[in-house]
Amino acid sequence: MTPVNTASGSVLSIENLQVAFPVGGRDVLAANAVNLAVGAGEIVGLIGESGSGKSVTCRAVLGLVPSPGRVIGGRVRFGERDLLGVTDAELRLWGRLRARQINSVQFYRQKPLGPYIVDFYAAKARLVIEIDGAQHFEPAHQARDSVRDEWLAQQGLKVLRFDNLQVLQETEAVLEQILDVVKDRMGG
């Protein structure tokens, strides 16, 4: 099932995206007022002159704008999920998971799995990692998480959940636990 934003009917929507880089004490826009809507089954190509913001736009959508650049405005949604609302904890963990740093296993960020989008996914280890903010401790959210985790388990996936503070304050312990589960799931 492809996640669709019920408000716009788009799988991916970019609204007034602005990305800036500091130059000489002020922000210089590398992408300004980018708008795009992609429906299910559509293919999009970005075409433009060198320096027109194509790569920066793509990096912003993926959450990979190189430092010191940053998104300063706009919205990027994949289905109903706000891709720009990534937490510091998710960014810290992604920096340690990407590029096969854990037991040479490829992790994916913001991966669609059935009706859900998971924070991190390692197909080889059949592992999902979720980073939870404070709202996940509310009873209604816990009930939704339980349904989600049950569906993922029915697909043969192991779900690991960490809260934001664990990732930020105990990063090495979190990574150690992930490594242990990866090794266990891969028989090594």
Order of alpha helices (4+ residues) and beta strands (2+ residues): beta-beta-alpha-beta-beta-alpha-beta-beta-beta-alpha-beta-alpha-alpha
